[in-house]
Amino acid sequence: MSDPLVALVDLDAFFAQIEQLENPQYRGKPVIIGGRPGGRGVVATASYEARTFGVHSAMPTNTAYRLCPDGIFLRGDMAKYSDYSRRIFEALHDVTPVVEKASVDEFYLDLSGMEKLSGSAKEIGTRCKAVIKEATGLTCSIGIGPNRLIAKLASEYRKPDGLTVVSKNQINRFLDALPLKAMRGIGPKTLKRIAKLNVETIGQLRERYTLSELQQAVGERTGSNLYHQSRGSYPERSATHRPRHSVSKETTFSEDISDPQQLKQIMQKLAFMWRVH
């Protein structure tokens, strides 16, 4: 049985990139998608040009306007963005039959066992970027690793238009220099709580603290989260109910399907969807 291999495809500044693609006059300029200045809206996406001014997602639009008064503020078009997302989802099926849409601009791919048929992880990632570019004209950043956590962190490592592959035996080296804020679920409030630990990187955290020490310092749940993520995985959830004797994942077809290859692909996708939830 092959080792697990997961990719996360993350479209770069998705909404803003689409607007720059379709409107050449916006290219190279700060584009901010969300509410209009003067209202109570927030930023949905900011182009990389806008991010140099300190603008970021979830920021109040009025704050974004103060930081970047010459920015191009657009309300956005969710129907159009959803159509691009659908095209990307379909294009990625040319690479692997098992694609999970995590959000409108993020897709998880199960690449387990594909290296024997489709080349190295880097070659598969390069192909993913190529099919998305051909289908939509957009760029993306891709992280590939032995689990979803590492794939997610790797996708953020070389943005925009990056490709980072982290093998199982490279996990610690990859994590060592990353700041604590790179870990999932570690926001500003949690960062303040863990400031007393006097560590700056994930590697320092892993080397200096045991699980019990972290739980004593910042609480059981947060301590467990920090401990396991610093070792390249999410903490296992405690079972508070009776163990299941069976599991299932189902779908409904709009018409009968008899093609064995098509049925096999659907079964692989359902198995992956159950395994990742």
Helices and strands as residue ranges (DSSP letters): E 6-11, H 14-22, G 24-26, E 31-34, E 43-46, H 48-51, H 61-67, E 72-74, H 78-92, E 99-103, E 106-110, H 115-118, H 121-136, E 140-145, H 148-155, E 163-165, G 168-170, H 171-176, G 180-182, H 188-194, G 195-197, H 202-208, H 211-218, H 220-229, H 260-275
